[in-house]
């Protein structure tokens, strides 16, 4: 309902919780940062882990991929279920469970004696992370009043950008001074601090009327998401989305998810009310989340190869170059609500998506000598664009649902982001691989026939073969750089088109600036759908 201008909003948060809300947000950001940071750290360490013992584990390319994919698969598959459990049994309990599992998985991952053990403990970390990420946003929605939620979500979103950027820097520093397991072991003391802070500061909250459990819906959501994400990952591995081992799980996952939606529509106590997707603003917001991460994660994937393989920079130097993206998000994300209040969520998100598209398209102009200052500028533009997209669309998703369904809303938000990111890496990685292979194959005449297939797989593989060839491999190095740059340009343009599609979606379906006589949320949405009866279950915890 709309609140008449000048009428005071009825407080929904107990005073004891309200007084410490910013301290609670710091704890939530700390918890979220651990999860996001660890994923970006691992990307830096894959070469070290691939080295023979005692430097690494001697992991093969496939084992390295599954050390990442096992986490992604479990994480994506359980996100929705974790959000539902938080609404039902208490978000603080779920958050504590998740952070403990994440810490245990980190400790044992650091001590892994084989690639198989690392893959297994990474799956445990993904299990824990699936309970942490939706719980942080759900708790946030229940400790801040509606008018402060956009600001809090902006800060929360900024911490995600910070984690993505400082992960490679932290990983580079650790690997320069310690063994590869330090990238996981560093999580343990941080987890202990976070646990103590949660127990002291974070209140518990849950849906006071959760209704009956929907086990069929929960199982269908897990099976559908796991199959879909596995198929996407498999397609990225093969760089071929027509293979039966890709099509079978993707189609199977989509079919199961359709059955899930049909079941939820008929259920008297659904896991999630799918009628919310009939609201154009809600559907556009979750689509924007998926599209922006599709584009961004794809570029993050190829930019690492560009900076380290083509430019020859270290992992630490490459990480430092992404700092402008993090700085932009930290500066602008908490303030995005002010811009939205003035211009409306549609205009702000459209402009933000266009900035992301421009930043992505700029990679098509990069070559082997692009100035560092220009790259920093492009990353800053990308970060600024994301800072004006992610907070408003997240607010739109979360405030469309009743407060007691915050866990479900957070799960939807994070599930679309995770699936979008997985698709981005798989699809755009496949584009990069296909274009690179097509260009480099004509330059492999001097390579022994038995090594040609391997040499064409990636720029790293080509450079490895060229090194073994000695002076005769020098022309192949130059050809590899040219082929990769061309492949990167094609992939960048593809990413930019995805971001443009996102701009069109938000321009068409997100609400515009509300009439002046009505009070609107800073995200541009009108009314208050959040249930006024919902309060934290334990204001004193």
C-alpha positions in Angstrom: 0.0 0.0 0.0 1.1 3.6 -0.4 2.0 5.6 2.6 0.5 9.1 2.5 3.1 11.9 2.4 4.1 13.0 5.8 2.7 9.9 7.6 5.3 8.2 9.8 6.0 4.6 9.0 5.2 2.1 11.7 8.5 0.6 13.0 8.9 -3.1 12.1 12.2 -3.7 13.8 12.6 -3.9 17.6 14.5 -1.0 19.1 17.3 -3.2 20.5 18.0 -4.6 17.0 17.6 -1.2 15.3 20.3 0.4 17.5 22.9 -2.2 16.4 21.8 -2.5 12.8 25.0 -1.1 11.3 27.2 -3.4 13.5 25.1 -6.3 12.3 25.6 -5.2 8.7 29.4 -5.2 9.2 29.2 -8.8 10.4 27.0 -9.8 7.5 29.5 -8.2 5.0 32.4 -10.0 6.8 30.6 -13.3 6.3 29.8 -12.6 2.7 33.3 -11.4 2.0 34.8 -14.7 3.1 32.7 -16.6 0.6 33.2 -14.3 -2.4 36.9 -13.8 -1.6 37.7 -17.5 -1.6 36.3 -18.1 -5.1 38.4 -15.3 -6.6 41.5 -16.4 -4.7 41.3 -19.9 -6.1 41.4 -18.6 -9.7 44.9 -17.3 -8.9 46.1 -20.5 -7.4 45.2 -23.0 -10.1 48.6 -23.0 -11.8 50.3 -23.6 -8.4 47.9 -26.5 -7.5 48.7 -28.0 -10.9 52.4 -28.1 -10.1 53.8 -31.5 -9.0 54.2 -32.1 -5.2 55.5 -30.6 -3.0 54.8 -27.3 -4.7 51.2 -28.3 -5.6 49.1 -31.4 -6.0 49.9 -32.3 -9.6 46.3 -31.8 -10.5 45.3 -32.3 -14.2 43.3 -29.7 -16.1 40.1 -31.7 -15.5 40.8 -32.0 -11.8 41.5 -28.2 -11.6 38.2 -27.5 -13.3 36.3 -29.8 -10.9 38.0 -28.2 -7.9 36.0 -25.1 -9.0 33.0 -26.9 -10.4 32.3 -29.1 -7.4 31.8 -25.9 -5.4 29.7 -24.2 -8.0 27.4 -27.3 -8.5 26.7 -27.7 -4.8 26.4 -24.0 -4.2 23.9 -23.4 -7.0 21.9 -26.5 -6.3 21.3 -25.7 -2.7 20.9 -21.9 -2.7 17.1 -22.0 -3.1 16.7 -24.7 -0.4 19.0 -22.8 2.0 16.8 -19.7 1.7 13.6 -21.7 2.4 15.2 -23.3 5.5 16.2 -19.9 6.8 12.7 -18.6 6.6 11.4 -21.8 8.3 13.9 -22.6 11.1 15.6 -19.2 11.5 18.1 -17.2 9.4 20.7 -16.9 12.2 20.8 -20.7 12.7 21.2 -21.2 8.9 23.9 -18.5 8.8 25.8 -20.1 11.7 25.5 -23.6 10.1 26.8 -22.3 6.8 29.8 -20.5 8.2 30.8 -23.5 10.3 30.6 -25.8 7.3 32.6 -23.4 5.2 35.3 -23.1 7.8 35.5 -26.9 8.2 35.7 -27.4 4.4 38.4 -24.7 4.2 40.6 -26.3 6.9 40.5 -29.7 5.3 40.8 -28.3 1.7 44.1 -26.7 2.9 45.4 -30.1 4.1 44.3 -32.1 1.0 46.8 -34.7 -0.1 45.3 -35.3 -3.5 43.2 -33.5 -6.1 40.3 -35.8 -5.2 40.3 -34.7 -1.6 40.5 -31.1 -2.7 37.4 -31.5 -4.9 35.5 -33.2 -2.1 36.3 -30.5 0.5 35.5 -27.8 -2.1 32.1 -29.3 -2.4 31.7 -29.0 1.4 32.7 -25.4 1.2 30.0 -24.9 -1.5 27.5 -26.5 0.8 28.3 -24.0 3.5 28.4 -21.0 1.2 24.9 -21.9 -0.1 23.6 -21.3 3.4 25.7 -18.2 4.1 24.9 -16.0 1.0 21.1 -16.0 1.1 21.0 -15.7 4.9 23.1 -12.5 4.9 20.6 -10.7 2.7 17.6 -12.2 4.5 18.9 -11.0 7.9 19.7 -7.6 6.5 16.0 -7.2 5.3 14.9 -8.0 8.9 17.1 -5.6 10.8 16.6 -2.5 8.7 13.4 -0.6 8.2 12.1 -0.4 4.7 13.4 3.1 4.1 17.0 2.2 5.0 17.0 -1.1 3.1 18.3 0.4 -0.2 21.3 2.0 1.5 22.1 -1.3 3.4 21.7 -3.4 0.2 24.0 -1.0 -1.6 26.7 -1.5 1.0 26.1 -5.3 0.9 26.4 -5.3 -2.9 29.6 -3.2 -2.6 31.2 -5.9 -0.4 30.6 -8.4 -3.2 32.6 -6.2 -5.6 35.3 -5.8 -3.0 35.6 -9.6 -2.6 35.9 -10.1 -6.3 38.7 -7.5 -6.6 40.8 -8.2 -3.5 40.7 -12.0 -3.9 43.4 -12.1 -6.6 45.5 -9.6 -4.6 45.2 -11.7 -1.4 45.9 -14.9 -3.3 49.0 -13.5 -5.0 50.4 -12.3 -1.6 49.8 -15.6 0.1 51.3 -17.7 -2.7 54.4 -15.5 -2.8 55.1 -16.3 0.9 53.3 -19.6 1.7 52.2 -22.9 0.3 49.1 -23.3 -1.9 46.9 -24.5 1.1 47.3 -21.0 2.7 44.5 -19.7 0.4 42.1 -21.9 2.2 43.6 -21.9 5.7 43.4 -18.2 5.9 39.6 -18.6 6.1 39.7 -20.4 9.4 40.6 -17.5 11.8 38.2 -15.2 9.9 35.4 -17.8 10.3 36.1 -18.0 14.1 35.9 -14.2 14.4 32.7 -14.1 12.3 31.1 -16.8 14.4 31.7 -14.9 17.7 30.4 -11.7 16.2 27.3 -13.5 14.9 26.5 -15.0 18.2 26.8 -11.7 20.0 25.2 -9.3 17.5 23.0 -11.0 14.9 19.3 -11.5 15.9 17.4 -14.5 14.7 14.3 -14.2 12.6 12.0 -16.5 10.7 8.6 -16.6 9.0 6.0 -16.8 11.9 3.6 -18.7 9.7 5.7 -20.9 7.4 3.0 -23.3 6.5 3.5 -26.9 5.7 6.9 -28.1 4.3 7.0 -28.6 0.6 9.4 -31.5 0.3 8.5 -32.3 -3.4 9.2 -28.7 -4.4 12.5 -28.6 -2.5 13.7 -31.9 -4.1 12.6 -30.7 -7.6 14.4 -27.4 -7.2 17.6 -29.2 -6.2 17.5 -31.8 -9.0 16.6 -29.2 -11.6 19.3 -26.7 -10.6 22.0 -29.3 -10.3 21.2 -30.8 -13.7 21.0 -27.4 -15.4 24.3 -26.1 -13.9 26.1 -29.4 -14.5 25.0 -29.2 -18.2 26.2 -25.6 -18.4 29.6 -26.5 -16.9 29.9 -29.6 -19.1 29.3 -27.4 -22.2 32.0 -25.0 -21.1 34.4 -27.9 -20.6 33.8 -29.3 -24.1 33.3 -25.9 -25.8 30.4 -27.7 -27.5 26.7 -27.3 -26.4 25.4 -29.8 -28.9 27.1 -32.8 -27.3 24.6 -35.3 -25.8 26.4 -35.1 -22.4 25.6 -31.4 -22.4 22.1 -31.5 -23.9 20.8 -34.3 -21.7 21.4 -32.6 -18.3 20.4 -29.2 -19.6 17.1 -30.4 -21.1 16.5 -32.6 -18.1 17.1 -29.8 -15.7 14.8 -27.4 -17.6 12.1 -30.1 -17.7 12.4 -30.7 -13.9 12.3 -26.9 -13.3 9.1 -26.6 -15.4 7.6 -29.5 -13.3 8.7 -27.5 -10.2 6.9 -24.4 -11.4 3.7 -26.4 -12.2 3.9 -28.1 -8.8 4.3 -24.7 -7.0 1.3 -23.2 -8.8 -0.9 -26.1 -7.6 0.6 -26.5 -4.1 -1.4 -25.1 -1.1 1.9 -24.4 0.7 4.4 -23.6 -2.1 8.1 -23.3 -1.5 7.9 -20.0 -3.4 4.9 -18.1 -4.8 5.6 -18.2 -8.5 2.9 -15.6 -9.2 5.5 -13.0 -8.2 7.2 -13.7 -11.6 4.0 -12.3 -13.2 5.0 -8.9 -12.0 7.1 -7.3 -14.8 9.3 -5.4 -12.4 10.2 -8.5 -10.4 10.9 -10.6 -13.5 12.9 -7.8 -15.1 15.0 -7.4 -11.9 16.0 -11.1 -11.7 16.6 -11.2 -15.4 18.9 -8.1 -15.1 20.8 -9.9 -12.3 21.4 -13.0 -14.5 22.4 -11.0 -17.6 24.8 -8.6 -15.9 26.6 -11.6 -14.2 26.5 -13.5 -17.5 28.4 -10.7 -19.2 30.7 -9.9 -16.3 31.8 -13.4 -15.4 32.6 -14.1 -19.0 34.9 -11.1 -19.2 36.5 -11.9 -15.8 37.4 -15.3 -17.3 39.2 -14.0 -20.4 40.7 -10.9 -18.9 42.8 -13.0 -16.5 44.4 -14.8 -19.5 44.9 -11.4 -21.3 46.7 -9.9 -18.4 48.8 -12.9 -17.4 49.4 -14.7 -20.7 49.5 -11.8 -23.2 50.8 -9.0 -21.0 53.0 -11.2 -18.9 51.8 -9.8 -15.5 51.8 -11.7 -12.3 48.7 -12.8 -10.5 49.3 -10.0 -8.0 49.7 -7.4 -10.6 46.6 -8.6 -12.5 44.6 -8.4 -9.3 45.8 -4.9 -8.6 44.4 -3.8 -12.0 40.9 -4.8 -11.0 41.0 -2.5 -7.9 39.3 0.3 -9.8 36.2 -1.9 -10.3 36.1 -2.5 -6.6 36.7 1.1 -5.7 33.8 2.2 -8.0 31.4 -0.3 -6.4 32.4 0.7 -2.9 32.0 4.4 -3.7 28.8 4.3 -5.8 26.8 1.2 -4.6 25.8 2.7 -1.2 24.8 5.9 -2.9 22.9 4.4 -5.8 19.6 4.9 -3.8 20.1 8.7 -4.0 20.3 8.6 -7.8 17.3 6.3 -8.0 15.3 8.6 -5.7 15.9 11.4 -8.2 15.7 9.7 -11.6 13.8 6.5 -10.9 14.9 2.9 -11.0 14.3 2.4 -14.7 16.6 5.3 -15.8 19.3 4.5 -13.4 19.5 0.7 -14.1 19.3 1.3 -17.9 22.2 3.8 -17.7 24.1 1.4 -15.5 23.6 -1.5 -17.9 24.8 0.7 -20.8 27.9 1.6 -18.8 28.6 -2.1 -18.3 28.1 -2.7 -22.0 30.5 0.1 -22.9 33.1 -1.3 -20.5 32.8 -4.7 -22.0 32.9 -3.5 -25.6 36.1 -1.6 -24.8 37.9 -4.9 -24.5 37.5 -5.2 -28.3 40.0 -2.3 -28.6 42.6 -3.8 -26.3 45.9 -5.0 -27.8 49.3 -6.1 -26.5 50.3 -2.5 -25.7 47.1 -1.0 -24.3 48.1 1.6 -21.6 47.5 0.5 -18.0 45.7 3.8 -17.2 43.1 3.1 -19.9 42.5 -0.4 -18.6 42.0 1.0 -15.1 39.5 3.6 -16.5 37.5 0.8 -18.2 37.4 -1.3 -15.1 36.2 1.8 -13.2 33.4 2.4 -15.7 32.3 -1.2 -15.4 32.3 -1.0 -11.6 30.3 2.3 -11.7 27.8 0.7 -14.0 27.4 -2.4 -11.8 27.0 -0.2 -8.7 24.0 1.4 -10.3 22.4 -1.9 -11.4 22.9 -4.5 -8.6 21.6 -2.5 -5.6 18.4 -1.2 -7.2 17.4 -4.6 -8.8 18.2 -6.4 -5.6 16.0 -4.0 -3.7 13.3 -4.5 -6.3 13.4 -8.3 -5.8 13.6 -8.2 -2.0 10.9 -5.5 -1.5 8.5 -7.3 -3.8 8.2 -10.1 -1.3 6.8 -10.0 2.2 9.5 -9.5 4.9 8.9 -13.0 6.3 9.8 -14.4 2.9 13.2 -12.7 2.8 15.1 -16.0 2.7 13.2 -17.1 -0.4 13.7 -13.7 -2.1 17.4 -13.8 -1.3 17.6 -17.3 -2.7 15.9 -16.3 -5.9 18.3 -13.3 -6.3 21.4 -15.4 -5.7 20.2 -18.4 -7.8 19.7 -16.2 -10.9 23.1 -14.6 -10.3 24.9 -17.9 -9.9 23.2 -19.5 -13.0 23.8 -16.4 -15.0 27.5 -16.3 -14.0 27.9 -20.1 -14.8 26.3 -19.5 -18.2 28.6 -16.6 -18.9 31.8 -18.5 -18.2 30.6 -21.5 -20.1 29.1 -19.8 -23.2 31.6 -17.0 -23.5 34.5 -19.3 -22.7 33.3 -21.6 -25.5 33.2 -18.6 -27.9 36.7 -17.6 -26.9 37.9 -21.2 -27.3 36.3 -21.7 -30.7 37.5 -18.5 -32.2 41.0 -19.0 -30.8 41.2 -22.6 -32.2 40.0 -21.5 -35.6 42.7 -18.8 -35.8 45.7 -20.7 -34.4 45.2 -24.0 -36.3 46.7 -22.4 -39.5 49.9 -21.6 -37.6 50.6 -25.1 -36.2 52.4 -26.5 -39.3 55.7 -26.7 -37.5 54.2 -28.4 -34.4 54.6 -32.2 -34.3 51.3 -33.8 -35.4 50.8 -35.5 -32.0 50.9 -32.2 -30.2 48.7 -30.1 -32.5 45.4 -30.8 -30.8 46.8 -30.0 -27.4 48.4 -26.8 -28.8 45.1 -25.5 -30.2 43.2 -25.9 -26.9 44.2 -22.5 -25.3 46.8 -19.8 -25.4 48.5 -21.4 -22.4 48.7 -24.7 -24.2 50.1 -23.1 -27.3 52.7 -21.1 -25.4 53.7 -24.3 -23.6 54.3 -26.2 -26.8 56.2 -23.2 -28.3 58.5 -23.1 -25.3 59.4 -26.8 -25.8 60.2 -26.1 -29.5 62.9 -23.6 -28.6 63.8 -20.9 -31.2 61.6 -22.6 -33.7 58.6 -21.8 -31.6 59.1 -18.0 -31.6 56.8 -17.4 -34.6 54.1 -19.5 -32.8 54.2 -17.2 -29.7 53.4 -14.2 -31.8 50.6 -16.1 -33.6 49.2 -17.2 -30.3 49.0 -13.6 -29.0 47.3 -12.5 -32.2 44.8 -15.4 -32.1 43.9 -14.8 -28.5 43.4 -11.0 -29.0 41.1 -11.7 -31.9 39.2 -14.3 -29.8 39.0 -11.8 -26.9 37.6 -9.1 -29.2 34.9 -11.4 -30.5 34.0 -12.5 -26.9 34.0 -8.9 -25.6 31.5 -7.8 -28.3 29.3 -10.9 -27.5 29.4 -9.9 -23.8 28.5 -6.3 -24.6 25.5 -7.5 -26.6 24.3 -9.5 -23.5 24.6 -6.3 -21.4 22.7 -4.4 -24.0 19.9 -7.0 -23.9 19.9 -6.4 -20.1 19.5 -2.6 -20.7 16.5 -3.3 -23.0 14.9 -5.5 -20.4 15.2 -3.0 -17.6 14.2 -0.1 -19.8 11.0 -1.9 -20.8 9.9 -3.5 -17.6 11.3 -1.7 -14.5 9.1 1.0 -13.1 9.8 4.6 -13.8 10.0 7.5 -11.4 6.9 7.5 -9.1 4.5 10.4 -9.0 5.6 13.2 -6.6 2.5 12.9 -4.5 3.2 9.3 -3.5 6.0 8.1 -1.3 8.1 5.6 -3.1 10.9 3.4 -2.0 14.4 4.7 -3.0 14.6 1.8 -5.5 11.7 3.3 -7.4 9.1 0.7 -6.4 5.8 1.8 -4.9 3.9 0.4 -2.0 4.9 -1.8 0.9 4.4 -5.4 0.3 6.4 -6.4 3.3 4.3 -7.9 6.0 4.1 -5.5 9.0 3.6 -8.4 11.5 7.0 -9.9 10.9 9.7 -9.1 13.5 12.9 -10.7 14.5 12.2 -13.8 16.6 14.9 -12.8 19.1 15.6 -9.1 19.5 18.1 -9.6 22.2 20.3 -12.2 20.6 
